[in-house]
């Protein structure tokens, strides 16, 4: 231990405190920018996406633009196979699902105790199960059971409770209880007129329609309709980056419309992603420059001490022992930078998280920012340690 202390006192004479402090401050600034940007992105992402995840899938429902009385003149707003193939070929598209619609008459009766309290004409749509955001029990159709499960939009329940029910003196119902409300469907068409029971099994935030299982829709259209194939009028598209300007450009050039306010929220999410990426890139560049500053400082330090280092090697010290003081110095500096950067991130998050919580945003996990900080400082430390050992080894072999 005494020999190591003497070796350190011998080698530290040419160490520039200003250079080490400059490296530490530059690296601290770069690392703090990166982790704060990542943490802020994680905390506010749910505002735009509704899910706290960097790998979230996103969906949009698109239709063709209808002008004037085009449909009355025979101009149907449907998607041809060629149009769907062109959409599927876009680089931002993961997959495309087609809406199948009911092509027969449907009357629905809602009531209890054999007394129907509400009768209305109805419609059904269906999409492949992988596009449905509700994991419902009892989903599927067996003609022998004569029960049709349906998934409805949550907006429909709100319209009934706070619009129709209040004005007509009808009882309001919750999601938990509406599944017990008796529903009867009357299907007519193609020479058939039949009654089936219905059951609401879930409510969707994604789909603003009434969904039935795909196998029921296929069976019912074959039985009650004329059997004439119709192209889909709506498509559901899973996209990799919904805010990409290429998406908006494609939709405008083909006169396609995105349902709801999805386009605006997608653009906001894309803008957030771009800004965060720029901020993170600036922080990474600053950290990289700090890495090279330290690398240059260590190289000059080793060059100044090259004669002392060679004498220590000739006296029997191994290259790893000679390099150890510099490695230890780098480890201490970088560990201090890591702790300080995380502390700055937590302070910054503490300052803004109250504002986010006031508008109903609880924030995200700390895992991504902490992981990024550890990876960056680990890479910088590893690079510096390797550079030190290679330089000392070169002096030994020289």
Secondary structure, 3 states (H helix, E strand, C coil): CHHHHHHHHHHHHHCCHHHHHHHHHHHHHHHHHHHHHHHHHHHHHHHHHCCCCCCCCEEEEEEECCCCCHHHHCCCCCCCHHHHHHHHCCCCEEEEEECEECCCEEEEEEEECCEEEEEEECCCEECCHHHCCCCCCCCCCCCCCCEEEEEEEHHHHHHHHHHHHHHHCCCCCCHHHHCCCEEEEEEEECCEEEEEEEEEEEEECCCCCEEECHHHHHHHHHHHCCCCCCCCCEEEEEECCCCCHHHHHHHHHCCEEECCCHHHHHHHHHHHHHHHHHHHHHHHHHHHHHHHHHHHHHHHHHHHCHHHHHHHHHCCCCHHHHHHHHHHHHHHHHHHHHHHHHHHHHHHHHHHHHHHHHCCCCCCCCHHHHHHHHHHHHHHHHHHHHHHHHHHHHHHHC
